[in-house]
Amino acid sequence: MSERDDLVERAKAEVSGMAKQGLRHPSTKPVLTGAAIGAVAGVVLPVVSLPLGLVAGAGIAFWSRIRR
């Protein structure tokens, strides 16, 4: 199995776990925190909108969780 396939499998497992366990899953709170930070950045920075900041923040937090 390649590294890319492994990363995809970990991402699937994380998303599935987060959906099933909600806030009890260890990745949920960091991803929500990343989304909140991104949303604030989207409001403060004129180039980035709130939804884009929210998605980017959540994406960065999620990426950092599955990359380990």
N, C-alpha and C positions, 0 to 999 in steps of 0.2 A: 504494500500500500504506500502510495506516495505521501509526501508531507502535505500537499494540497488536499488530498482526499481525507487525511487525518484531521485537518483543520475544519473541513466541511462537516465531518462526523461529529467533532466536538461542538461545533456551532449548533447543529441539529439537536444534540443532547442537551445543551444549555437552554435553548429556546423551549424545548419540550419540558424540561425540568422547571423552568421559570413559569410556564403556562400551567403546569399541574400543581406546583407548590406555592405559587404566588410569592408573598413577602417572606415566606419561610426559606425559600431557596437562597443560597449564599450570593448569587449573582444579581438578584433583583434589585437590592438596595443600591449597590454601586452603579448599576445601569441607570436607575432612576435619578440618582445624584448627578451623574454625567449629563442626563437629559436636562435637569434643572439648571445646571451651570451653563450648558449650551444655550438654553432659552434666555437666560439672563444676558449672556454675551450677544445673542441675537437682538435683544432690545437695546443694548448699549451701543453696539457697533452699527454704524449706518449702512454698511455694505451687506450685512447679514440680517435676514429676517428672523423673527421668533421661531417659526416652524423649522426653518433650515438649521438654526442653532440647536434646537431641541433634538432633531434627528442626528445631527453631526455629533453632539455631545453624547447621546446614547450610543451611537455607533462606535465612537472612540472608546468609551468605557467597556462596551461589549467586546470589542476587538482585544483590549488589554486583558480581559478575563479569559478568553478562549486561546490566546496566544501562548499562555504559560504551559 
